[in-house]
Amino acid sequence: MFNLKKVKKARKRLAYLTSFLFKLFQINLRYKESRKDYGIEIFEYFYLPWNSEEEFNSNYDLISNHSLNPKSRLYTLYEMSQRYLSPNTSFIEVGCWKGGATGLVVLTNKNKNINYYACDTFSGVVNSSDKDSFFKGQEYSDTNISYINEIEKIVGEKIKTIEGIFPYSMNDVELDKPISFAHIDVDTYVSAKESLEFITENAIDGALVILDDFGGWFTDGVTKFGNELKSDKRYFVVPNHLGQLLIYKI
Ligand SMILES: C[S@@+](CC[C@H](N)C(=O)[O-])C[C@H]1O[C@@H](n2cnc3c(N)ncnc32)[C@H](O)[C@@H]1O
């Protein structure tokens, strides 16, 4: 089955194909990439459980119009929440946009007595700094709280909606239960850093935080922040190469 000569040939063809594809992407976006650590990789990775898992797919169908995230990354939230979102704790999403990812976590974790917090400025991305080469502010402002109300109806549970710049938006909010599982999807360095600091201060040991945008093409501020965490002894971090960094609070 594994013939090294054939495999090497196939890998060479794949390399041509991916570099051609990456050129097409750049032409399409009218952007020329000069950084060496960006490109398209077709990983030799064939196990795609999000295609076949029935419960995930029926939950996904209910919320996919309210999320920007691809199916593979939402599957991470589905799968990891089952294990790490502990009964009688809180889930928090910073950067909920229209609430689909939070909705998926609610649908997947019924009867655990969880408090759900969906946080967003509802006026777009903030905290752009010199660490962020592409995000300038106000991207993804095409949302409002009524979308979270729609998600509440779809999932049949109450979600605490927190409007404003996180974590300052939490100043007057009492967290009744500690956080065991969280999703940060905010696009900029400062927002990602401040979100993680607040979450881990209010989380149980062993809590899991999924940091989106770590592998994004245009979210280099979050990539820088995620790479800094690799040498931070308070955390154990693992990139899953779907674009997310899994951060465990030790
Ligand atoms: C890419 S969208 C999130 C996508 C969403 N998680 C989903 O599944 O579709 C990024 C969101 O982060 C929000 N955001 C960025 N920084 C924030 C901050 N410091 N506080 C609150 N919201 C923030 C933006 O308003 C935007 O709606």
PDBQT file of the ligand as one rigid body, heavy atoms in Angstrom, charges set to zero:
ROOT
HETATM    1  C1  LIG A 301     -14.791  36.908  12.882  1.00  0.00    +0.000 C 
HETATM    2  S1  LIG A 301     -16.010  37.607  13.883  1.00  0.00    +0.000 S 
HETATM    3  C2  LIG A 301     -16.515  36.277  14.920  1.00  0.00    +0.000 C 
HETATM    4  C3  LIG A 301     -17.165  35.114  14.195  1.00  0.00    +0.000 C 
HETATM    5  C4  LIG A 301     -18.025  34.233  15.090  1.00  0.00    +0.000 C 
HETATM    6  N1  LIG A 301     -17.306  33.654  16.193  1.00  0.00    +0.000 N 
HETATM    7  C5  LIG A 301     -18.681  33.154  14.261  1.00  0.00    +0.000 C 
HETATM    8  O1  LIG A 301     -18.639  31.967  14.650  1.00  0.00    +0.000 OA
HETATM    9  O2  LIG A 301     -19.245  33.475  13.228  1.00  0.00    +0.000 OA
HETATM   10  C6  LIG A 301     -15.073  38.596  15.002  1.00  0.00    +0.000 C 
HETATM   11  C7  LIG A 301     -15.955  39.342  15.999  1.00  0.00    +0.000 C 
HETATM   12  O3  LIG A 301     -15.158  39.743  17.109  1.00  0.00    +0.000 OA
HETATM   13  C8  LIG A 301     -15.730  40.933  17.633  1.00  0.00    +0.000 C 
HETATM   14  N2  LIG A 301     -14.708  41.534  18.521  1.00  0.00    +0.000 N 
HETATM   15  C9  LIG A 301     -13.399  41.772  18.250  1.00  0.00    +0.000 A 
HETATM   16  N3  LIG A 301     -12.758  42.271  19.318  1.00  0.00    +0.000 NA
HETATM   17  C10 LIG A 301     -13.670  42.325  20.330  1.00  0.00    +0.000 A 
HETATM   18  C11 LIG A 301     -13.621  42.755  21.696  1.00  0.00    +0.000 A 
HETATM   19  N4  LIG A 301     -12.476  43.191  22.274  1.00  0.00    +0.000 N 
HETATM   20  N5  LIG A 301     -14.759  42.706  22.421  1.00  0.00    +0.000 NA
HETATM   21  C12 LIG A 301     -15.907  42.262  21.878  1.00  0.00    +0.000 A 
HETATM   22  N6  LIG A 301     -16.024  41.840  20.580  1.00  0.00    +0.000 NA
HETATM   23  C13 LIG A 301     -14.909  41.870  19.827  1.00  0.00    +0.000 A 
HETATM   24  C14 LIG A 301     -16.105  41.705  16.392  1.00  0.00    +0.000 C 
HETATM   25  O4  LIG A 301     -17.094  42.668  16.648  1.00  0.00    +0.000 OA
HETATM   26  C15 LIG A 301     -16.593  40.586  15.457  1.00  0.00    +0.000 C 
HETATM   27  O5  LIG A 301     -18.005  40.448  15.482  1.00  0.00    +0.000 OA
ENDROOT
TORSDOF 0
